[in-house]
Amino acid sequence: MSGHDEKRVAAGLQAAVHNPHVSEEAKERAQERLAQMGVPTEGTSMTRGHAVGSTDGAGHETNRVLGGYKATLHNPRTSEEAKRHAREILEADGYQFERPDGVTEDEHQKRVNAGYKAALHNPRVSEEAKQHAREYLKEHGGL
């Protein structure tokens, strides 16, 4: 699949996650596929306040749901209303949009690289996501 096609598939999956007419089961499958595709889910706050694999009252994996909201913020095809909703959900979970005081750009990049390096050694991370991590690290001097 070309990079352009993959972006379209990801955009469609992200749209499905936020479509009120899509079943919860289909939304979960879309979120799982996005994670397998390596759609950016940098983990700095994806699991804040939640154990990895924890679920909400409806049985949804909290970190995946939050990952979907974070992806929404970076999707150029997502409406401003959907982005505003995603921001509200993430803020309620403690996600910080601004870099904390005292954290330099170099420190921030070091933390991002560390997250990608951790993904390379995590058995729960798909091969596609690991490939994305390798590419990112090569581009940003992390390997």
N, CA, C and O atoms as CSV, one atom per row, in Angstrom:
chain,resi,resn,atom,element,x,y,z
A,1,MET,N,N,0.853,-1.171,0.000
A,1,MET,CA,C,0.000,0.000,0.000
A,1,MET,C,C,0.898,1.233,0.000
A,1,MET,O,O,1.845,1.309,0.784
A,2,SER,N,N,0.611,2.197,-0.870
A,2,SER,CA,C,1.429,3.408,-0.917
A,2,SER,C,C,1.146,4.266,0.312
A,2,SER,O,O,0.123,4.108,0.979
A,3,GLY,N,N,2.079,5.183,0.596
A,3,GLY,CA,C,1.916,6.067,1.740
A,3,GLY,C,C,0.649,6.897,1.639
A,3,GLY,O,O,-0.008,7.177,2.641
A,4,HIS,N,N,0.309,7.294,0.392
A,4,HIS,CA,C,-0.890,8.101,0.191
A,4,HIS,C,C,-2.140,7.284,0.508
A,4,HIS,O,O,-3.045,7.768,1.187
A,5,ASP,N,N,-2.191,6.039,0.013
A,5,ASP,CA,C,-3.327,5.157,0.291
A,5,ASP,C,C,-3.443,4.885,1.780
A,5,ASP,O,O,-4.541,4.879,2.336
A,6,GLU,N,N,-2.300,4.660,2.422
A,6,GLU,CA,C,-2.304,4.372,3.852
A,6,GLU,C,C,-2.863,5.562,4.633
A,6,GLU,O,O,-3.592,5.375,5.607
A,7,LYS,N,N,-2.530,6.776,4.213
A,7,LYS,CA,C,-3.068,7.967,4.885
A,7,LYS,C,C,-4.575,8.042,4.730
A,7,LYS,O,O,-5.284,8.423,5.662
A,8,ARG,N,N,-5.067,7.677,3.545
A,8,ARG,CA,C,-6.523,7.695,3.323
A,8,ARG,C,C,-7.221,6.648,4.179
A,8,ARG,O,O,-8.287,6.905,4.739
A,9,VAL,N,N,-6.616,5.468,4.278
A,9,VAL,CA,C,-7.195,4.418,5.121
A,9,VAL,C,C,-7.221,4.889,6.569
A,9,VAL,O,O,-8.230,4.731,7.256
A,10,ALA,N,N,-6.125,5.464,7.031
A,10,ALA,CA,C,-6.061,5.949,8.415
A,10,ALA,C,C,-7.105,7.038,8.648
A,10,ALA,O,O,-7.765,7.058,9.687
A,11,ALA,N,N,-7.253,7.939,7.686
A,11,ALA,CA,C,-8.246,9.007,7.831
A,11,ALA,C,C,-9.654,8.422,7.923
A,11,ALA,O,O,-10.470,8.886,8.718
A,12,GLY,N,N,-9.934,7.412,7.116
A,12,GLY,CA,C,-11.240,6.764,7.172
A,12,GLY,C,C,-11.485,6.070,8.497
A,12,GLY,O,O,-12.586,6.130,9.045
A,13,LEU,N,N,-10.458,5.412,9.010
A,13,LEU,CA,C,-10.584,4.741,10.303
A,13,LEU,C,C,-10.803,5.751,11.418
A,13,LEU,O,O,-11.612,5.530,12.319
A,14,GLN,N,N,-10.071,6.866,11.350
A,14,GLN,CA,C,-10.242,7.890,12.377
A,14,GLN,C,C,-11.638,8.496,12.308
A,14,GLN,O,O,-12.248,8.782,13.338
A,15,ALA,N,N,-12.135,8.687,11.105
A,15,ALA,CA,C,-13.492,9.207,10.961
A,15,ALA,C,C,-14.502,8.235,11.554
A,15,ALA,O,O,-15.457,8.650,12.210
A,16,ALA,N,N,-14.294,6.942,11.326
A,16,ALA,CA,C,-15.206,5.940,11.868
A,16,ALA,C,C,-15.226,5.973,13.393
A,16,ALA,O,O,-16.275,5.804,14.014
A,17,VAL,N,N,-14.069,6.188,13.982
A,17,VAL,CA,C,-13.970,6.223,15.446
A,17,VAL,C,C,-14.838,7.338,16.021
A,17,VAL,O,O,-15.356,7.207,17.130
A,18,HIS,N,N,-15.002,8.425,15.285
A,18,HIS,CA,C,-15.730,9.588,15.806
A,18,HIS,C,C,-17.138,9.735,15.231
A,18,HIS,O,O,-17.828,10.712,15.522
A,19,ASN,N,N,-17.557,8.786,14.429
A,19,ASN,CA,C,-18.876,8.853,13.807
A,19,ASN,C,C,-19.914,8.278,14.755
A,19,ASN,O,O,-19.810,7.113,15.139
A,20,PRO,N,N,-20.919,9.066,15.147
A,20,PRO,CA,C,-21.922,8.561,16.091
A,20,PRO,C,C,-22.790,7.439,15.513
A,20,PRO,O,O,-23.485,6.756,16.264
A,21,HIS,N,N,-22.761,7.241,14.202
A,21,HIS,CA,C,-23.566,6.196,13.578
A,21,HIS,C,C,-22.821,4.868,13.444
A,21,HIS,O,O,-23.375,3.895,12.932
A,22,VAL,N,N,-21.585,4.825,13.896
A,22,VAL,CA,C,-20.772,3.610,13.824
A,22,VAL,C,C,-20.879,2.882,15.155
A,22,VAL,O,O,-20.814,3.509,16.212
A,23,SER,N,N,-21.042,1.555,15.112
A,23,SER,CA,C,-21.178,0.773,16.347
A,23,SER,C,C,-19.893,0.830,17.173
A,23,SER,O,O,-18.807,1.080,16.650
A,24,GLU,N,N,-20.045,0.594,18.463
A,24,GLU,CA,C,-18.883,0.593,19.357
A,24,GLU,C,C,-17.901,-0.506,18.953
A,24,GLU,O,O,-16.687,-0.321,19.045
A,25,GLU,N,N,-18.415,-1.629,18.514
A,25,GLU,CA,C,-17.565,-2.731,18.084
A,25,GLU,C,C,-16.716,-2.320,16.878
A,25,GLU,O,O,-15.523,-2.617,16.823
A,26,ALA,N,N,-17.337,-1.638,15.914
A,26,ALA,CA,C,-16.606,-1.181,14.725
A,26,ALA,C,C,-15.587,-0.108,15.099
A,26,ALA,O,O,-14.498,-0.062,14.527
A,27,LYS,N,N,-15.930,0.745,16.047
A,27,LYS,CA,C,-14.986,1.776,16.504
A,27,LYS,C,C,-13.750,1.129,17.131
A,27,LYS,O,O,-12.622,1.563,16.897
A,28,GLU,N,N,-13.981,0.086,17.930
A,28,GLU,CA,C,-12.850,-0.608,18.550
A,28,GLU,C,C,-11.949,-1.240,17.491
A,28,GLU,O,O,-10.724,-1.155,17.576
A,29,ARG,N,N,-12.566,-1.875,16.493
A,29,ARG,CA,C,-11.774,-2.472,15.411
A,29,ARG,C,C,-10.975,-1.407,14.666
A,29,ARG,O,O,-9.824,-1.638,14.295
A,30,ALA,N,N,-11.581,-0.246,14.447
A,30,ALA,CA,C,-10.881,0.846,13.758
A,30,ALA,C,C,-9.691,1.316,14.591
A,30,ALA,O,O,-8.613,1.568,14.052
A,31,GLN,N,N,-9.884,1.433,15.895
A,31,GLN,CA,C,-8.787,1.858,16.769
A,31,GLN,C,C,-7.664,0.836,16.771
A,31,GLN,O,O,-6.490,1.205,16.761
A,32,GLU,N,N,-8.010,-0.436,16.785
A,32,GLU,CA,C,-6.987,-1.479,16.752
A,32,GLU,C,C,-6.210,-1.427,15.445
A,32,GLU,O,O,-4.987,-1.568,15.439
A,33,ARG,N,N,-6.913,-1.225,14.348
A,33,ARG,CA,C,-6.247,-1.143,13.038
A,33,ARG,C,C,-5.324,0.077,12.982
A,33,ARG,O,O,-4.218,-0.010,12.448
A,34,LEU,N,N,-5.765,1.204,13.526
A,34,LEU,CA,C,-4.917,2.398,13.558
A,34,LEU,C,C,-3.634,2.113,14.339
A,34,LEU,O,O,-2.549,2.514,13.919
A,35,ALA,N,N,-3.757,1.431,15.460
A,35,ALA,CA,C,-2.579,1.094,16.258
A,35,ALA,C,C,-1.654,0.171,15.476
A,35,ALA,O,O,-0.435,0.331,15.530
A,36,GLN,N,N,-2.220,-0.796,14.746
A,36,GLN,CA,C,-1.411,-1.713,13.940
A,36,GLN,C,C,-0.693,-0.983,12.809
A,36,GLN,O,O,0.410,-1.363,12.417
A,37,MET,N,N,-1.327,0.067,12.289
A,37,MET,CA,C,-0.745,0.825,11.188
A,37,MET,C,C,0.365,1.757,11.661
A,37,MET,O,O,1.095,2.325,10.849
A,38,GLY,N,N,0.489,1.910,12.974
A,38,GLY,CA,C,1.524,2.793,13.489
A,38,GLY,C,C,1.143,4.255,13.441
A,38,GLY,O,O,2.015,5.125,13.430
A,39,VAL,N,N,-0.154,4.539,13.412
A,39,VAL,CA,C,-0.598,5.929,13.458
A,39,VAL,C,C,-0.074,6.507,14.766
A,39,VAL,O,O,-0.195,5.870,15.812
A,40,PRO,N,N,0.510,7.711,14.723
A,40,PRO,CA,C,1.164,8.263,15.906
A,40,PRO,C,C,0.336,8.144,17.174
A,40,PRO,O,O,-0.761,8.691,17.289
A,41,THR,N,N,0.908,7.402,18.128
A,41,THR,CA,C,0.292,7.239,19.438
A,41,THR,C,C,1.355,7.380,20.495
A,41,THR,O,O,1.443,6.590,21.436
A,42,GLU,N,N,2.158,8.404,20.318
A,42,GLU,CA,C,3.259,8.618,21.240
A,42,GLU,C,C,2.720,8.577,22.653
A,42,GLU,O,O,1.788,9.303,22.998
A,43,GLY,N,N,3.312,7.725,23.463
A,43,GLY,CA,C,2.722,7.351,24.726
A,43,GLY,C,C,2.953,8.252,25.906
A,43,GLY,O,O,2.768,7.793,27.033
A,44,THR,N,N,3.348,9.519,25.740
A,44,THR,CA,C,3.635,10.327,26.908
A,44,THR,C,C,2.432,10.481,27.812
A,44,THR,O,O,2.587,10.540,29.031
A,45,SER,N,N,1.224,10.547,27.244
A,45,SER,CA,C,0.063,10.701,28.107
A,45,SER,C,C,-1.043,9.727,27.776
A,45,SER,O,O,-2.119,9.810,28.368
A,46,MET,N,N,-0.826,8.824,26.870
A,46,MET,CA,C,-1.881,7.907,26.472
A,46,MET,C,C,-2.355,7.057,27.637
A,46,MET,O,O,-3.525,6.675,27.684
A,47,THR,N,N,-1.485,6.759,28.562
A,47,THR,CA,C,-1.881,5.900,29.667
A,47,THR,C,C,-1.896,6.658,30.986
A,47,THR,O,O,-1.979,6.039,32.046
A,48,ARG,N,N,-1.817,7.977,30.944
A,48,ARG,CA,C,-1.814,8.760,32.168
A,48,ARG,C,C,-3.069,8.445,32.982
A,48,ARG,O,O,-4.185,8.584,32.482
A,49,GLY,N,N,-2.893,8.033,34.198
A,49,GLY,CA,C,-4.013,7.742,35.061
A,49,GLY,C,C,-4.645,6.384,34.817
A,49,GLY,O,O,-5.629,6.036,35.470
A,50,HIS,N,N,-4.102,5.614,33.895
A,50,HIS,CA,C,-4.691,4.320,33.570
A,50,HIS,C,C,-3.587,3.291,33.415
A,50,HIS,O,O,-2.538,3.585,32.842
A,51,ALA,N,N,-3.809,2.119,33.907
A,51,ALA,CA,C,-2.861,1.037,33.682
A,51,ALA,C,C,-2.983,0.599,32.233
A,51,ALA,O,O,-4.079,0.622,31.673
A,52,VAL,N,N,-1.886,0.205,31.623
A,52,VAL,CA,C,-1.933,-0.282,30.257
A,52,VAL,C,C,-2.911,-1.448,30.208
A,52,VAL,O,O,-2.839,-2.377,31.014
A,53,GLY,N,N,-3.833,-1.380,29.241
A,53,GLY,CA,C,-4.826,-2.439,29.106
A,53,GLY,C,C,-6.045,-2.240,29.984
A,53,GLY,O,O,-6.947,-3.077,29.967
A,54,SER,N,N,-6.105,-1.137,30.769
A,54,SER,CA,C,-7.282,-0.915,31.596
A,54,SER,C,C,-8.474,-0.608,30.698
A,54,SER,O,O,-8.311,-0.158,29.564
A,55,THR,N,N,-9.662,-0.855,31.212
A,55,THR,CA,C,-10.868,-0.636,30.419
A,55,THR,C,C,-11.807,0.310,31.132
A,55,THR,O,O,-11.768,0.462,32.352
A,56,ASP,N,N,-12.665,0.949,30.325
A,56,ASP,CA,C,-13.681,1.807,30.913
A,56,ASP,C,C,-14.911,0.962,31.230
A,56,ASP,O,O,-14.871,-0.260,31.088
A,57,GLY,N,N,-15.987,1.586,31.651
A,57,GLY,CA,C,-17.196,0.863,32.039
A,57,GLY,C,C,-17.804,0.040,30.917
A,57,GLY,O,O,-18.491,-0.949,31.171
A,58,ALA,N,N,-17.551,0.448,29.663
A,58,ALA,CA,C,-18.111,-0.273,28.516
A,58,ALA,C,C,-17.160,-1.350,28.002
A,58,ALA,O,O,-17.468,-2.023,27.018
A,59,GLY,N,N,-16.005,-1.523,28.656
A,59,GLY,CA,C,-15.064,-2.550,28.247
A,59,GLY,C,C,-14.070,-2.105,27.194
A,59,GLY,O,O,-13.356,-2.941,26.640
A,60,HIS,N,N,-13.999,-0.816,26.899
A,60,HIS,CA,C,-13.044,-0.313,25.909
A,60,HIS,C,C,-11.690,-0.075,26.569
A,60,HIS,O,O,-11.623,0.412,27.698
A,61,GLU,N,N,-10.618,-0.416,25.871
A,61,GLU,CA,C,-9.287,-0.173,26.409
A,61,GLU,C,C,-9.031,1.331,26.411
A,61,GLU,O,O,-8.995,1.967,25.358
A,62,THR,N,N,-8.856,1.889,27.600
A,62,THR,CA,C,-8.755,3.326,27.778
A,62,THR,C,C,-7.618,3.933,26.981
A,62,THR,O,O,-7.798,4.976,26.353
A,63,ASN,N,N,-6.438,3.300,26.992
A,63,ASN,CA,C,-5.314,3.900,26.283
A,63,ASN,C,C,-5.561,3.945,24.778
A,63,ASN,O,O,-5.090,4.866,24.112
A,64,ARG,N,N,-6.280,2.982,24.231
A,64,ARG,CA,C,-6.596,3.006,22.795
A,64,ARG,C,C,-7.600,4.108,22.473
A,64,ARG,O,O,-7.483,4.790,21.454
A,65,VAL,N,N,-8.566,4.271,23.335
A,65,VAL,CA,C,-9.551,5.328,23.119
A,65,VAL,C,C,-8.857,6.687,23.146
A,65,VAL,O,O,-9.089,7.526,22.275
A,66,LEU,N,N,-8.016,6.897,24.138
A,66,LEU,CA,C,-7.297,8.166,24.227
A,66,LEU,C,C,-6.352,8.339,23.042
A,66,LEU,O,O,-6.178,9.453,22.547
A,67,GLY,N,N,-5.748,7.257,22.587
A,67,GLY,CA,C,-4.895,7.319,21.404
A,67,GLY,C,C,-5.668,7.761,20.181
A,67,GLY,O,O,-5.155,8.513,19.352
A,68,GLY,N,N,-6.893,7.300,20.067
A,68,GLY,CA,C,-7.747,7.733,18.958
A,68,GLY,C,C,-8.038,9.223,19.027
A,68,GLY,O,O,-8.031,9.906,18.002
A,69,TYR,N,N,-8.292,9.733,20.226
A,69,TYR,CA,C,-8.528,11.166,20.372
A,69,TYR,C,C,-7.277,11.971,20.024
A,69,TYR,O,O,-7.369,13.029,19.401
A,70,LYS,N,N,-6.112,11.471,20.426
A,70,LYS,CA,C,-4.882,12.188,20.104
A,70,LYS,C,C,-4.649,12.196,18.590
A,70,LYS,O,O,-4.226,13.208,18.030
A,71,ALA,N,N,-4.924,11.079,17.937
A,71,ALA,CA,C,-4.777,11.022,16.483
A,71,ALA,C,C,-5.719,12.010,15.805
A,71,ALA,O,O,-5.372,12.597,14.780
A,72,THR,N,N,-6.898,12.194,16.368
A,72,THR,CA,C,-7.862,13.143,15.813
A,72,THR,C,C,-7.267,14.545,15.730
A,72,THR,O,O,-7.495,15.266,14.759
A,73,LEU,N,N,-6.513,14.925,16.740
A,73,LEU,CA,C,-5.930,16.267,16.768
A,73,LEU,C,C,-4.949,16.501,15.627
A,73,LEU,O,O,-4.758,17.641,15.205
A,74,HIS,N,N,-4.327,15.448,15.125
A,74,HIS,CA,C,-3.306,15.563,14.086
A,74,HIS,C,C,-3.828,15.233,12.696
A,74,HIS,O,O,-3.070,15.242,11.725
A,75,ASN,N,N,-5.111,14.944,12.599
A,75,ASN,CA,C,-5.693,14.561,11.317
A,75,ASN,C,C,-6.211,15.804,10.604
A,75,ASN,O,O,-7.157,16.429,11.084
A,76,PRO,N,N,-5.613,16.184,9.461
A,76,PRO,CA,C,-6.048,17.399,8.769
A,76,PRO,C,C,-7.472,17.300,8.214
A,76,PRO,O,O,-8.077,18.320,7.882
A,77,ARG,N,N,-8.002,16.098,8.112
A,77,ARG,CA,C,-9.355,15.929,7.569
A,77,ARG,C,C,-10.436,15.939,8.652
A,77,ARG,O,O,-11.621,15.820,8.341
A,78,THR,N,N,-10.045,16.078,9.903
A,78,THR,CA,C,-10.999,16.076,11.006
A,78,THR,C,C,-11.549,17.485,11.205
A,78,THR,O,O,-10.809,18.466,11.131
A,79,SER,N,N,-12.854,17.575,11.457
A,79,SER,CA,C,-13.490,18.874,11.660
A,79,SER,C,C,-12.969,19.544,12.935
A,79,SER,O,O,-12.457,18.890,13.844
A,80,GLU,N,N,-13.117,20.862,12.968
A,80,GLU,CA,C,-12.700,21.606,14.162
A,80,GLU,C,C,-13.542,21.190,15.368
A,80,GLU,O,O,-13.044,21.165,16.493
A,81,GLU,N,N,-14.804,20.865,15.140
A,81,GLU,CA,C,-15.672,20.422,16.230
A,81,GLU,C,C,-15.153,19.114,16.833
A,81,GLU,O,O,-15.114,18.965,18.054
A,82,ALA,N,N,-14.755,18.164,15.975
A,82,ALA,CA,C,-14.214,16.893,16.466
A,82,ALA,C,C,-12.903,17.115,17.201
A,82,ALA,O,O,-12.649,16.480,18.224
A,83,LYS,N,N,-12.061,18.021,16.683
A,83,LYS,CA,C,-10.791,18.311,17.357
A,83,LYS,C,C,-11.040,18.952,18.715
A,83,LYS,O,O,-10.349,18.640,19.685
A,84,ARG,N,N,-12.016,19.840,18.792
A,84,ARG,CA,C,-12.337,20.499,20.062
A,84,ARG,C,C,-12.804,19.446,21.077
A,84,ARG,O,O,-12.410,19.483,22.243
A,85,HIS,N,N,-13.638,18.517,20.627
A,85,HIS,CA,C,-14.117,17.448,21.514
A,85,HIS,C,C,-12.949,16.572,21.984
A,85,HIS,O,O,-12.859,16.231,23.163
A,86,ALA,N,N,-12.066,16.214,21.061
A,86,ALA,CA,C,-10.906,15.382,21.409
A,86,ALA,C,C,-10.031,16.088,22.438
A,86,ALA,O,O,-9.562,15.468,23.392
A,87,ARG,N,N,-9.816,17.375,22.244
A,87,ARG,CA,C,-8.997,18.155,23.183
A,87,ARG,C,C,-9.632,18.141,24.579
A,87,ARG,O,O,-8.928,17.998,25.580
A,88,GLU,N,N,-10.953,18.287,24.645
A,88,GLU,CA,C,-11.657,18.273,25.939
A,88,GLU,C,C,-11.474,16.927,26.648
A,88,GLU,O,O,-11.205,16.879,27.849
A,89,ILE,N,N,-11.623,15.846,25.895
A,89,ILE,CA,C,-11.477,14.510,26.483
A,89,ILE,C,C,-10.056,14.318,27.005
A,89,ILE,O,O,-9.859,13.838,28.121
A,90,LEU,N,N,-9.069,14.693,26.193
A,90,LEU,CA,C,-7.671,14.514,26.596
A,90,LEU,C,C,-7.310,15.390,27.787
A,90,LEU,O,O,-6.599,14.947,28.689
A,91,GLU,N,N,-7.790,16.620,27.801
A,91,GLU,CA,C,-7.510,17.501,28.939
A,91,GLU,C,C,-8.123,16.935,30.215
A,91,GLU,O,O,-7.523,17.016,31.287
A,92,ALA,N,N,-9.313,16.366,30.097
A,92,ALA,CA,C,-9.972,15.776,31.267
A,92,ALA,C,C,-9.166,14.602,31.824
A,92,ALA,O,O,-9.239,14.299,33.015
A,93,ASP,N,N,-8.400,13.945,30.955
A,93,ASP,CA,C,-7.580,12.816,31.406
A,93,ASP,C,C,-6.191,13.256,31.873
A,93,ASP,O,O,-5.390,12.429,32.310
A,94,GLY,N,N,-5.908,14.556,31.782
A,94,GLY,CA,C,-4.630,15.055,32.262
A,94,GLY,C,C,-3.583,15.263,31.193
A,94,GLY,O,O,-2.431,15.553,31.517
A,95,TYR,N,N,-3.945,15.124,29.921
A,95,TYR,CA,C,-2.987,15.332,28.832
A,95,TYR,C,C,-2.610,16.804,28.772
A,95,TYR,O,O,-3.476,17.675,28.837
A,96,GLN,N,N,-1.314,17.080,28.650
A,96,GLN,CA,C,-0.833,18.454,28.549
A,96,GLN,C,C,-0.485,18.764,27.102
A,96,GLN,O,O,0.257,18.020,26.461
A,97,PHE,N,N,-1.022,19.861,26.593
A,97,PHE,CA,C,-0.738,20.260,25.226
A,97,PHE,C,C,0.501,21.130,25.136
A,97,PHE,O,O,1.151,21.197,24.093
A,98,GLU,N,N,0.813,21.775,26.200
A,98,GLU,CA,C,2.002,22.629,26.237
A,98,GLU,C,C,3.130,21.843,26.890
A,98,GLU,O,O,2.897,21.024,27.779
A,99,ARG,N,N,4.348,22.097,26.444
A,99,ARG,CA,C,5.503,21.457,27.064
A,99,ARG,C,C,5.648,22.020,28.474
A,99,ARG,O,O,5.575,23.236,28.655
A,100,PRO,N,N,5.848,21.176,29.467
A,100,PRO,CA,C,5.989,21.660,30.842
A,100,PRO,C,C,7.155,22.639,30.976
A,100,PRO,O,O,8.157,22.532,30.269
A,101,ASP,N,N,7.009,23.583,31.882
A,101,ASP,CA,C,8.077,24.547,32.139
A,101,ASP,C,C,9.372,23.819,32.467
A,101,ASP,O,O,9.368,22.817,33.182
A,102,GLY,N,N,10.468,24.324,31.944
A,102,GLY,CA,C,11.778,23.755,32.234
A,102,GLY,C,C,12.183,22.608,31.332
A,102,GLY,O,O,13.295,22.094,31.458
A,103,VAL,N,N,11.305,22.192,30.420
A,103,VAL,CA,C,11.656,21.110,29.497
A,103,VAL,C,C,12.075,21.741,28.174
A,103,VAL,O,O,11.269,22.367,27.486
A,104,THR,N,N,13.331,21.567,27.836
A,104,THR,CA,C,13.855,22.153,26.598
A,104,THR,C,C,13.420,21.327,25.391
A,104,THR,O,O,12.930,20.207,25.537
A,105,GLU,N,N,13.604,21.886,24.205
A,105,GLU,CA,C,13.292,21.155,22.975
A,105,GLU,C,C,14.126,19.879,22.895
A,105,GLU,O,O,13.624,18.831,22.489
A,106,ASP,N,N,15.413,19.969,23.288
A,106,ASP,CA,C,16.278,18.782,23.271
A,106,ASP,C,C,15.757,17.699,24.214
A,106,ASP,O,O,15.744,16.519,23.864
A,107,GLU,N,N,15.332,18.102,25.398
A,107,GLU,CA,C,14.797,17.141,26.368
A,107,GLU,C,C,13.508,16.524,25.833
A,107,GLU,O,O,13.287,15.320,25.964
A,108,HIS,N,N,12.670,17.347,25.235
A,108,HIS,CA,C,11.424,16.840,24.652
A,108,HIS,C,C,11.725,15.793,23.576
A,108,HIS,O,O,11.122,14.720,23.560
A,109,GLN,N,N,12.668,16.114,22.676
A,109,GLN,CA,C,13.019,15.181,21.608
A,109,GLN,C,C,13.607,13.896,22.181
A,109,GLN,O,O,13.352,12.806,21.669
A,110,LYS,N,N,14.394,14.030,23.243
A,110,LYS,CA,C,14.972,12.849,23.898
A,110,LYS,C,C,13.862,11.943,24.441
A,110,LYS,O,O,13.947,10.719,24.342
A,111,ARG,N,N,12.829,12.551,25.011
A,111,ARG,CA,C,11.711,11.777,25.553
A,111,ARG,C,C,10.915,11.090,24.440
A,111,ARG,O,O,10.509,9.936,24.574
A,112,VAL,N,N,10.702,11.814,23.350
A,112,VAL,CA,C,9.983,11.220,22.218
A,112,VAL,C,C,10.766,10.038,21.668
A,112,VAL,O,O,10.205,8.969,21.423
A,113,ASN,N,N,12.071,10.236,21.474
A,113,ASN,CA,C,12.916,9.145,20.978
A,113,ASN,C,C,12.879,7.951,21.929
A,113,ASN,O,O,12.846,6.803,21.485
A,114,ALA,N,N,12.884,8.215,23.225
A,114,ALA,CA,C,12.842,7.131,24.209
A,114,ALA,C,C,11.546,6.334,24.078
A,114,ALA,O,O,11.550,5.111,24.223
A,115,GLY,N,N,10.450,7.017,23.808
A,115,GLY,CA,C,9.178,6.330,23.614
A,115,GLY,C,C,9.212,5.410,22.406
A,115,GLY,O,O,8.725,4.281,22.456
A,116,TYR,N,N,9.798,5.908,21.311
A,116,TYR,CA,C,9.912,5.078,20.111
A,116,TYR,C,C,10.865,3.903,20.342
A,116,TYR,O,O,10.612,2.798,19.863
A,117,LYS,N,N,11.953,4.134,21.069
A,117,LYS,CA,C,12.881,3.037,21.366
A,117,LYS,C,C,12.193,1.973,22.216
A,117,LYS,O,O,12.398,0.776,22.011
A,118,ALA,N,N,11.377,2.415,23.169
A,118,ALA,CA,C,10.643,1.460,24.002
A,118,ALA,C,C,9.688,0.630,23.148
A,118,ALA,O,O,9.515,-0.566,23.383
A,119,ALA,N,N,9.075,1.265,22.164
A,119,ALA,CA,C,8.152,0.538,21.281
A,119,ALA,C,C,8.866,-0.586,20.541
A,119,ALA,O,O,8.276,-1.637,20.290
A,120,LEU,N,N,10.122,-0.374,20.194
A,120,LEU,CA,C,10.881,-1.395,19.467
A,120,LEU,C,C,11.069,-2.669,20.282
A,120,LEU,O,O,11.229,-3.753,19.720
A,121,HIS,N,N,11.048,-2.540,21.598
A,121,HIS,CA,C,11.285,-3.687,22.484
A,121,HIS,C,C,10.009,-4.217,23.136
A,121,HIS,O,O,10.061,-5.150,23.937
A,122,ASN,N,N,8.871,-3.625,22.794
A,122,ASN,CA,C,7.602,-4.015,23.404
A,122,ASN,C,C,6.948,-5.113,22.566
A,122,ASN,O,O,6.634,-4.881,21.399
A,123,PRO,N,N,6.738,-6.296,23.129
A,123,PRO,CA,C,6.142,-7.386,22.351
A,123,PRO,C,C,4.691,-7.130,21.945
A,123,PRO,O,O,4.175,-7.813,21.060
A,124,ARG,N,N,4.026,-6.164,22.572
A,124,ARG,CA,C,2.631,-5.859,22.233
A,124,ARG,C,C,2.524,-4.884,21.060
A,124,ARG,O,O,1.420,-4.596,20.598
A,125,VAL,N,N,3.649,-4.376,20.579
A,125,VAL,CA,C,3.648,-3.413,19.474
A,125,VAL,C,C,3.738,-4.177,18.160
A,125,VAL,O,O,4.551,-5.090,18.018
A,126,SER,N,N,2.895,-3.794,17.198
A,126,SER,CA,C,2.867,-4.480,15.905
A,126,SER,C,C,4.161,-4.219,15.133
A,126,SER,O,O,4.876,-3.256,15.407
A,127,GLU,N,N,4.450,-5.092,14.164
A,127,GLU,CA,C,5.639,-4.918,13.334
A,127,GLU,C,C,5.556,-3.622,12.527
A,127,GLU,O,O,6.569,-2.955,12.313
A,128,GLU,N,N,4.348,-3.266,12.078
A,128,GLU,CA,C,4.179,-2.012,11.342
A,128,GLU,C,C,4.533,-0.817,12.214
A,128,GLU,O,O,5.208,0.107,11.760
A,129,ALA,N,N,4.082,-0.831,13.464
A,129,ALA,CA,C,4.377,0.267,14.378
A,129,ALA,C,C,5.875,0.312,14.695
A,129,ALA,O,O,6.454,1.390,14.829
A,130,LYS,N,N,6.498,-0.866,14.813
A,130,LYS,CA,C,7.942,-0.902,15.062
A,130,LYS,C,C,8.698,-0.332,13.866
A,130,LYS,O,O,9.696,0.367,14.041
A,131,GLN,N,N,8.230,-0.622,12.656
A,131,GLN,CA,C,8.875,-0.067,11.462
A,131,GLN,C,C,8.736,1.451,11.453
A,131,GLN,O,O,9.683,2.161,11.113
A,132,HIS,N,N,7.560,1.948,11.826
A,132,HIS,CA,C,7.360,3.399,11.908
A,132,HIS,C,C,8.328,4.003,12.933
A,132,HIS,O,O,8.916,5.058,12.693
A,133,ALA,N,N,8.486,3.335,14.063
A,133,ALA,CA,C,9.403,3.821,15.101
A,133,ALA,C,C,10.838,3.863,14.575
A,133,ALA,O,O,11.564,4.825,14.823
A,134,ARG,N,N,11.245,2.816,13.848
A,134,ARG,CA,C,12.609,2.799,13.271
A,134,ARG,C,C,12.810,3.961,12.307
A,134,ARG,O,O,13.839,4.635,12.344
A,135,GLU,N,N,11.821,4.192,11.444
A,135,GLU,CA,C,11.920,5.285,10.470
A,135,GLU,C,C,12.001,6.635,11.176
A,135,GLU,O,O,12.811,7.484,10.806
A,136,TYR,N,N,11.155,6.832,12.197
A,136,TYR,CA,C,11.169,8.085,12.945
A,136,TYR,C,C,12.525,8.298,13.605
A,136,TYR,O,O,13.100,9.385,13.534
A,137,LEU,N,N,13.026,7.251,14.245
A,137,LEU,CA,C,14.310,7.366,14.941
A,137,LEU,C,C,15.457,7.653,13.969
A,137,LEU,O,O,16.364,8.419,14.295
A,138,LYS,N,N,15.423,7.047,12.783
A,138,LYS,CA,C,16.456,7.334,11.784
A,138,LYS,C,C,16.408,8.785,11.350
A,138,LYS,O,O,17.443,9.436,11.205
A,139,GLU,N,N,15.186,9.295,11.140
A,139,GLU,CA,C,15.013,10.685,10.718
A,139,GLU,C,C,15.431,11.693,11.778
A,139,GLU,O,O,15.860,12.802,11.460
A,140,HIS,N,N,15.303,11.302,13.029
A,140,HIS,CA,C,15.560,12.238,14.136
A,140,HIS,C,C,16.789,11.899,14.959
A,140,HIS,O,O,16.919,12.334,16.103
A,141,GLY,N,N,17.689,11.124,14.375
A,141,GLY,CA,C,18.966,10.846,15.024
A,141,GLY,C,C,18.882,10.010,16.273
A,141,GLY,O,O,19.748,10.106,17.142
A,142,GLY,N,N,17.845,9.184,16.380
A,142,GLY,CA,C,17.686,8.376,17.583
A,142,GLY,C,C,18.274,6.985,17.486
A,142,GLY,O,O,18.334,6.271,18.487
A,143,LEU,N,N,18.715,6.582,16.290
A,143,LEU,CA,C,19.317,5.246,16.141
A,143,LEU,C,C,20.784,5.358,15.858
A,143,LEU,O,O,21.462,4.342,15.702
